[in-house]
């Protein structure tokens, strides 16, 4: 590498450091406080900001003896600096996560269905990479504020709504199918069309603003059918077990129902109709300052989601 290339590298590092100093000065509203927190002298902090302004050819801060304020250019530049520094930190954390042995407790909250049927296999594969991580798993089908409840990562149904303080990344899109047991189907009228559901006992989920009607898309287009719940429940695994017990027709995710269908204990009914898919997301407090084990687990989950989508 030529000398000029080295100089360019040093200059780029200085630019990043200048950005860090500038954002810290704005955050604390003081050159002196920024210098103290960064363990630099006031003169060095002042020089970093001045060099940045010289390079950009514009003033970023309005300085008085008592206060600091951003110029219009400074406001715009601050936002980009924050994004760039977060991206650099994230890139460094990703490398660290892959090169270091992770340890400690990973606190996860997940819907009951996902936690019972998909998560254990995922955790086993994550444990192969990082054997010193301990899992603390909470199963819940209600909306959980992971910050208030001290969880590191949440796996949630995407349509439940999230607070603005959380970051959400798509994980899976689950196919939903209608299922019933052979015993139930033998004792009730045949099912040939979506409208036939109206005379059957259905197992409905207790969701926010839920109506006792199911919408399906089939040969005749989209159809909304009023249903007659024989049971209402708030947990997909309970709906699954109720269907196995001949209590009615359940709307289940395909990955939950598949083992029971393959064993003959449930049947996929009205397969010519499709139901709205349920999207599942990974949520966490912020991209900023995530512990290495948390970032590694999020990346792992997203890898798992891509593989399952491919399958």
NUDREN-387672 format. One record per residue: x, y, z of N, C-alpha, C in turn. Coordinates in steps of 0.02 Angstrom, whole numbers, padded with zeros to 5 digits, always signed. Layout:
XYZXYZXYZ...
***
This chain:
+00043-00060+00000+00000+00000+00000+00044+00062+00000+00025+00110-00042+00065+00171-00046+00053+00215+00015+00099+00259+00026+00096+00305+00083+00031+00346+00081+00013+00368+00020-00047+00409+00013-00109+00371+00035-00110+00304+00022-00167+00264+00044-00171+00260+00120-00113+00255+00151-00112+00254+00224-00138+00320+00252-00116+00374+00221-00138+00440+00244-00214+00446+00238-00241+00419+00182-00313+00422+00173-00349+00382+00227-00321+00324+00245-00351+00284+00297-00351+00320+00364-00294+00352+00380-00291+00390+00442-00341+00447+00442-00348+00479+00383-00394+00536+00378-00466+00513+00389-00483+00453+00360-00550+00427+00369-00564+00412+00442-00514+00384+00477-00523+00369+00548-00532+00434+00587-00492+00486+00569-00500+00551+00602-00569+00580+00591-00596+00570+00530-00662+00595+00515-00714+00562+00559-00709+00496+00568-00755+00461+00612-00749+00486+00683-00688+00496+00705-00678+00522+00773-00707+00592+00780-00699+00633+00728-00729+00700+00729-00805+00696+00734-00835+00649+00699-00907+00639+00702-00928+00620+00773-00889+00574+00803-00905+00553+00872-00902+00612+00920-00849+00652+00913-00841+00709+00957-00898+00760+00946-00913+00774+00883-00966+00821+00867-01033+00799+00897-01052+00736+00887-01116+00711+00914-01117+00713+00990-01060+00700+01021-01057+00702+01095-01064+00774+01120-01034+00822+01086-01041+00893+01105-01114+00913+01101-01148+00893+01047-01219+00911+01040-01260+00876+01093-01246+00812+01105-01284+00774+01155-01280+00805+01225-01220+00827+01243-01209+00854+01311-01217+00930+01314-01220+00962+01256-01229+01034+01254-01170+01074+01280-01111+01043+01278-01053+01077+01307-00989+01045+01282-00940+01087+01262-00874+01061+01245-00840+01031+01305-00848+01064+01362-00813+01042+01423-00839+00974+01446-00906+00966+01447-00934+00902+01469-00917+00846+01420-00917+00863+01356-00897+00813+01306-00825+00792+01316-00782+00840+01329-00711+00825+01340-00702+00780+01401-00740+00794+01454-00735+00754+01514-00757+00682+01502-00813+00674+01467-00839+00606+01455-00796+00567+01406-00767+00603+01357-00724+00570+01308-00652+00563+01331-00638+00591+01391-00571+00589+01419-00520+00623+01373-00539+00682+01350-00496+00723+01308-00490+00792+01340-00444+00832+01316-00440+00901+01339-00491+00943+01300-00510+00999+01330-00556+01045+01296-00529+01067+01228-00463+01078+01226-00432+01102+01165-00438+01050+01109-00429+00986+01126-00433+00933+01075-00504+00927+01049-00554+00930+01093-00624+00926+01072-00640+00985+01026-00619+01044+01047-00632+01104+01006-00599+01097+00938-00538+01070+00936-00502+01062+00873-00538+01013+00826-00564+00957+00854-00599+00908+00812-00659+00941+00778-00699+00979+00815-00758+01010+00787-00738+01064+00736-00687+01102+00752-00664+01155+00706-00638+01125+00641-00599+01070+00646-00574+01037+00586-00631+01011+00543-00684+00985+00576-00742+00960+00540-00776+01016+00501-00784+01073+00534-00815+01130+00502-00772+01156+00444-00707+01154+00453-00662+01176+00400-00667+01130+00339-00669+01065+00352-00675+01016+00299-00741+01025+00261-00796+01037+00297-00862+01043+00266-00873+01112+00236-00834+01160+00258-00841+01228+00232-00904+01263+00257-00926+01244+00316-00986+01276+00344-00985+01270+00420-01021+01315+00453-01025+01313+00526-01079+01263+00547-01062+01220+00594-01109+01169+00620-01142+01191+00685-01106+01232+00724-01131+01252+00790-01128+01328+00797-01180+01355+00827-01178+01425+00849-01155+01426+00922-01099+01462+00935-01070+01461+01002-01079+01529+01035-01102+01528+01096-01100+01589+01138-01065+01569+01202-01055+01618+01246-01021+01603+01309-01063+01558+01354-01129+01556+01342-01173+01518+01386-01206+01457+01354-01209+01455+01288-01247+01400+01258-01219+01382+01189-01241+01323+01166-01226+01299+01099-01292+01284+01065-01295+01296+01000-01354+01276+00961-01331+01256+00892-01370+01210+00862-01354+01186+00795-01375+01236+00742-01334+01243+00692-01356+01280+00632-01400+01233+00591-01431+01258+00538-01471+01214+00495-01427+01159+00465-01368+01178+00444-01322+01129+00416-01301+01078+00470-01290+01103+00531-01272+01059+00586-01326+01009+00602-01390+01031+00599-01447+00987+00612-01449+00929+00562-01440+00945+00499-01441+00893+00447-01381+00847+00454-01323+00876+00467-01262+00836+00472-01264+00790+00533-01294+00814+00588-01299+00773+00649-01337+00709+00636-01393+00714+00601-01434+00655+00587-01394+00604+00547-01357+00626+00497-01317+00579+00457-01260+00550+00498-01228+00592+00540-01174+00567+00583-01200+00511+00628-01257+00522+00660-01285+00472+00706-01297+00406+00669-01324+00410+00608-01337+00349+00569-01272+00313+00550-01222+00353+00528-01158+00323+00509-01124+00290+00568-01124+00323+00626-01092+00294+00685-01128+00232+00709-01196+00231+00704-01233+00171+00722-01216+00114+00675-01210+00128+00610-01192+00076+00561-01123+00049+00574-01075+00092+00591-01007+00069+00606-01008+00025+00668-01044+00047+00719-01048+00008+00781-01080-00060+00768-01133-00061+00726-01167-00124+00711-01120-00171+00674-01083-00145+00625-01036-00187+00587-00983-00216+00633-00956-00176+00678-00905-00200+00724-00933-00253+00771-00996-00242+00794-01027-00290+00840-01040-00357+00805-01058-00354+00741-01070-00416+00704-01006-00458+00700-00950-00424+00686-00886-00460+00683-00868-00488+00751-00878-00447+00803-00863-00470+00871-00905-00530+00889-00968-00529+00871-01013-00584+00888-00990-00649+00857-00960-00646+00797-00938-00707+00764-00869-00729+00786-00830-00685+00816-00761-00701+00832-00750-00715+00906-00799-00698+00947-00791-00708+01019-00840-00761+01045-00822-00792+01098-00867-00839+01131-00918-00800+01172-00982-00811+01159-01035-00776+01194-01055-00814+01256-01076-00777+01307-01100-00809+01368-01151-00764+01401-01183-00791+01453-01232-00752+01489-01303-00775+01473-01351-00742+01504-01421-00760+01497-01455-00719+01442-01491-00753+01399-01528-00722+01345-01602-00728+01361-01635-00671+01372-01705-00670+01395-01751-00659+01335-01793-00710+01321-01834-00711+01261-01908-00716+01282-01952-00682+01245-02023-00692+01253-02051-00711+01184-02096-00759+01182-02122-00785+01119-02194-00808+01128-02234-00806+01074-02300-00836+01079-02295-00911+01096-02346-00936+01131-02344-01005+01155-02333-01054+01097-02370-01045+01043-02366-01091+00986-02295-01093+00958-02265-01035+00946-02198-01031+00919-02148-01061+00969-02158-01045+01033-02112-01069+01084-02112-01144+01093-02170-01175+01084-02175-01247+01093-02153-01286+01031-02165-01258+00971-02157-01298+00910-02097-01279+00867-02072-01219+00871-02016-01199+00828-01954-01178+00866-01964-01142+00921-01907-01113+00956-01857-01164+00983-01879-01221+01013-01829-01267+01042-01776-01290+00992-01796-01306+00930-01747-01327+00880-01699-01270+00863-01726-01209+00860-01683-01151+00846-01632-01140+00902-01656-01145+00964-01611-01136+01021-01556-01189+01022-01573-01250+01002-01523-01303+01001-01468-01288+00950-01488-01261+00892-01438-01244+00842-01396-01184+00864-01428-01135+00897-01390-01078+00923-01340-01101+00976-01361-01149+01018-01318-01175+01071-01256-01209+01041-01263-01239+00982-01205-01271+00950-01151-01219+00935-01172-01158+00918-01123-01105+00903-01096-01074+00967-01141-01064+01015-01123-01027+01076-01145-01067+01137-01106-01117+01158-01127-01163+01210-01133-01132+01280-01106-01072+01290-01108-01042+01357-01168-00996+01369-01211-00990+01319-01270-00948+01328-01325-00987+01364-01357-00955+01412-01413-00984+01449-01478-00951+01426-01530-00990+01413-01593-00963+01388-01644-00956+01444-01674-00898+01447-01730-00884+01493-01790-00868+01448-01836-00915+01440-01890-00908+01391-01958-00899+01427-01993-00847+01407-02060-00833+01432-02110-00843+01375-02162-00885+01386-02214-00896+01336-02273-00851+01353-02296-00813+01303-02353-00769+01314-02386-00752+01248-02453-00757+01247-02491-00737+01188-02520-00667+01195-02504-00633+01250-02527-00564+01257-02472-00517+01231-02489-00453+01223-02439-00404+01203-02393-00389+01261-02328-00400+01251-02279-00391+01305-02233-00334+01286-02224-00286+01332-02174-00234+01323-02108-00262+01347-02064-00280+01300-02003-00316+01320-01957-00272+01361-01961-00206+01354-01920-00162+01395-01943-00163+01467-02008-00155+01477-02035-00154+01545-02025-00220+01581-02028-00275+01544-02024-00341+01575-01954-00371+01572-01905-00331+01551-01836-00353+01555-01817-00409+01507-01851-00412+01448-01834-00462+01397-01785-00431+01347-01739-00471+01322-01691-00447+01272-01721-00447+01202-01759-00499+01187-01785-00509+01120-01857-00534+01126-01900-00509+01082-01969-00534+01078-01982-00563+01009-02021-00617+01007-02047-00644+00944-02122-00634+00948-02150-00595+00901-02219-00573+00908-02257-00579+00842-02323-00584+00848-02366-00579+00789-02365-00506+00766-02350-00495+00703-02337-00427+00679-02398-00382+00682-02459-00411+00682-02519-00369+00679-02543-00348+00748-02505-00363+00801-02527-00344+00868-02509-00272+00884-02464-00242+00846-02445-00173+00859-02386-00169+00908-02341-00122+00895-02281-00115+00935-02271-00042+00954-02236-00031+01010-02219+00036+01030-02165+00065+00985-02162+00131+00981-02113+00165+00938-02042+00156+00964-02035+00133+01027-01968+00124+01056-01938+00056+01037-01973+00016+00997-01948-00049+00978-01933-00052+00903-01883-00092+00887-01865-00107+00817-01894-00175+00800-01926-00181+00742-01956-00245+00720-01925-00267+00655-01907-00331+00650-01880-00360+00588-01923-00420+00570-01946-00426+00507-01987-00483+00486-01949-00549+00495-01982-00599+00523-01951-00664+00534-01982-00718+00490-02047-00729+00497-02081-00781+00459-02150-00756+00438-02176-00785+00385-02246-00775+00366-02278-00844+00367-02324-00854+00413-02352-00921+00425-02415-00932+00384-02417-00989+00349-02478-01009+00313-02530-01032+00364-02592-01011+00355-02646-01031+00400-02694-01077+00362-02713-01133+00394-02757-01182+00362-02813-01201+00410-02867-01230+00382-02923-01254+00422-02914-01329+00433-02924-01350+00495-02914-01420+00513-02970-01445+00558-02984-01509+00553-03032-01541+00598-03012-01614+00605-03035-01646+00657-03019-01717+00669-03065-01762+00628-03042-01821+00610-03086-01868+00575-03150-01883+00614-03144-01887+00681-03203-01900+00722-03255-01845+00716-03232-01782+00716-03279-01727+00709-03311-01728+00639-03272-01739+00588-03297-01737+00519-03348-01793+00506-03338-01852+00536-03386-01907+00527-03454-01890+00556-03455-01849+00609-03517-01835+00645-03553-01773+00621-03527-01739+00570-03556-01675+00549-03563-01672+00473-03601-01625+00448-03613-01621+00375-03549-01612+00336-03547-01635+00274-03486-01628+00233-03470-01555+00219-03406-01542+00207-03381-01475+00192-03354-01474+00121-03390-01437+00077-03368-01432+00007-03352-01360-00013-03387-01312+00019-03378-01242+00003-03369-01202+00067-03340-01143+00061-03328-01101+00120-03392-01087+00158-03448-01078+00122-03512-01062+00155-03535-01118+00201-03511-01180+00189-03531-01236+00232-03507-01228+00304-03456-01185+00315-03431-01174+00383-03485-01146+00429-03534-01112+00401-03585-01079+00442-03626-01128+00484-03629-01191+00464-03670-01240+00501-03626-01285+00544-03562-01268+00550-03516-01310+00590-03496-01274+00654-03471-01314+00701-03442-01287+00762-03370-01269+00747-03352-01206+00761-03285-01183+00748-03250-01163+00813-03185-01167+00812-03144-01148+00870-03114-01080+00853-03139-01028+00885-03119-00959+00869-03065-00936+00918-03022-00892+00893-02970-00862+00935-02995-00797+00965-02979-00785+01028-02997-00722+01061-02941-00672+01047-02953-00630+00997-02904-00578+00978-02936-00510+00985-02894-00458+00987-02920-00390+00992-02963-00375+00931-03023-00348+00943-03070-00329+00891-03091-00387+00846-03087-00449+00873-03104-00507+00832-03180-00512+00822-03199-00530+00761-03269-00542+00746-03277-00616+00730-03336-00642+00744-03348-00713+00730-03365-00723+00657-03316-00710+00615-03322-00721+00543-03252-00735+00516-03249-00782+00469-03185-00798+00438-03186-00778+00365-03131-00749+00341-03125-00728+00271-03077-00775+00235-03100-00804+00180-03061-00851+00140-03061-00829+00068-03007-00847+00032-03003-00834-00040-03002-00901-00076-03047-00909-00124-03053-00972-00159-03075-00964-00231-03102-01018-00259-03122-01016-00330-03172-00960-00346-03215-00942-00298-03264-00890-00311-03241-00821-00288-03177-00816-00271-03150-00752-00247-03149-00750-00171-03150-00690-00143-03147-00683-00070-03217-00691-00041-03221-00732+00012-03284-00747+00044-03276-00737+00119-03323-00701+00150-03325-00694+00223-03385-00734+00249-03370-00780+00293-03422-00826+00318-03431-00815+00393-03492-00801+00415-03505-00798+00488-03499-00868+00517-03464-00873+00573-03454-00939+00604-03492-00944+00670-03502-01006+00692-03537-01020+00754-03487-01051+00802-03453-01010+00843-03401-01039+00887-03429-01089+00937-03400-01148+00937-03415-01195+00991-03367-01187+01048-03313-01148+01035-03262-01134+01085-03224-01072+01065-03209-01030+01112-03167-00971+01101-03106-00977+01147-03046-00968+01120-02986-00975+01161-02935-00923+01142-02885-00914+01184-02835-00862+01173-02767-00891+01157-02764-00956+01142-02699-00989+01133-02705-01038+01076-02659-01034+01027-02662-01076+00968-02652-01150+00984-02609-01164+01033-02599-01235+01051-02662-01264+01082-02699-01224+01121-02762-01248+01148-02812-01262+01092-02814-01217+01041-02857-01229+00983-02838-01293+00947-02774-01306+00942-02748-01368+00912-02772-01429+00951-02764-01427+01016-02785-01484+01057-02861-01493+01057-02897-01437+01054-02970-01442+01051-02992-01474+00986-02959-01458+00931-02975-01490+00867-02961-01565+00870-02906-01584+00901-02890-01655+00909-02942-01691+00951-02975-01655+00997-03025-01684+01041-03095-01682+01011-03101-01671+00945-03165-01672+00909-03211-01613+00927-03183-01557+00951-03225-01501+00972-03244-01455+00915-03213-01462+00857-03234-01419+00802-03178-01407+00752-03190-01357+00709-03143-01339+00656-03099-01282+00681-03033-01290+00674-02986-01241+00698-02947-01210+00641-02930-01147+00650-02887-01111+00604-02817-01112+00633-02771-01151+00602-02705-01164+00632-02650-01147+00582-02592-01129+00608-02534-01121+00564-02514-01190+00538-02489-01192+00476-02473-01256+00445-02418-01293+00483-02369-01255+00509-02314-01290+00544-02337-01319+00611-02389-01291+00641-02417-01319+00702-02458-01381+00686-02497-01378+00632-02544-01433+00616-02510-01491+00580-02454-01478+00546-02425-01529+00501-02413-01597+00534-02382-01601+00594-02372-01668+00623-02437-01705+00636-02489-01670+00657-02553-01703+00670-02587-01725+00605-02577-01686+00551-02604-01705+00486-02568-01767+00459-02501-01766+00466-02462-01823+00440-02477-01887+00478-02495-01881+00542-02512-01941+00581-02584-01962+00573-02625-01922+00538-02694-01940+00527-02741-01917+00582-02715-01882+00631-02758-01860+00687-02798-01797+00669-02776-01760+00619-02813-01702+00593-02815-01708+00517-02865-01674+00487-02869-01670+00415-02870-01596+00394-02835-01581+00340-02837-01514+00311-02901-01509+00270-02947-01466+00291-03011-01461+00256-03014-01399+00212-03055-01402+00160-03062-01347+00113-02994-01322+00088-02951-01367+00064-02883-01346+00043-02884-01299-00018-02941-01295-00053-02945-01250-00111-02952-01177-00091-02957-01164-00026-02964-01096-00001-02900-01075+00037-02883-01012+00032-02826-00984+00069-02852-00933+00121-02818-00932+00178-02834-00884+00230-02777-00834+00236-02790-00774+00264-02736-00725+00273-02679-00755+00314-02618-00743+00291-02559-00768+00327-02548-00728+00391-02513-00757+00439-02494-00722+00500-02420-00709+00498-02401-00646+00499-02330-00627+00497-02302-00624+00568-02241-00648+00574-02207-00651+00639-02143-00609+00634-02130-00568+00685-02072-00524+00684-02028-00536+00746-01965-00517+00739-01919-00513+00795-01917-00440+00817-01926-00427+00881-01924-00358+00906-01871-00352+00961-01841-00292+00965-01790-00279+01016-01789-00204+01029-01759-00182+01084-01765-00112+01104-01735-00062+01055-01676-00075+01028-01644-00026+00984-01585-00058+00951-01567-00031+00892-01504-00055+00860-01444-00032+00899-01452+00020+00940-01395+00052+00972-01378+00017+01037-01314+00001+01046-01288-00027+01108-01320-00094+01127-01336-00136+01077-01361-00203+01092-01303-00246+01118-01315-00284+01171-01263-00331+01193-01246-00380+01136-01185-00402+01135-01162-00445+01081-01204-00508+01075-01221-00539+01132-01260-00601+01129-01329-00589+01099-01358-00530+01113-01425-00514+01086-01421-00503+01011-01371-00465+00989-01364-00453+00917-01351-00518+00880-01309-00562+00909-01295-00626+00876-01358-00669+00871-01400-00667+00923-01461-00708+00922-01511-00680+00871-01517-00614+00866-01562-00584+00817-01540-00603+00746-01475-00598+00732-01449-00616+00667-01462-00690+00652-01454-00732+00704-01466-00803+00696-01539-00817+00679-01586-00784+00715-01657-00794+00702-01674-00774+00630-01647-00718+00607-01661-00695+00540-01634-00744+00488-01577-00775+00502-01550-00827+00457-01598-00886+00455-01623-00906+00514-01670-00962+00518-01734-00946+00479-01758-00884+00486-01818-00865+00450-01809-00868+00375-01751-00847+00349-01738-00850+00277-01736-00922+00254-01706-00966+00292-01703-01037+00273-01772-01068+00270-01814-01053+00320-01881-01081+00321-01924-01052+00266-01914-00989+00249-01950-00959+00193-01931-00993+00128-01866-01009+00122-01843-01045+00062-01873-01114+00057-01880-01148+00115-01910-01214+00115-01983-01212+00095
***
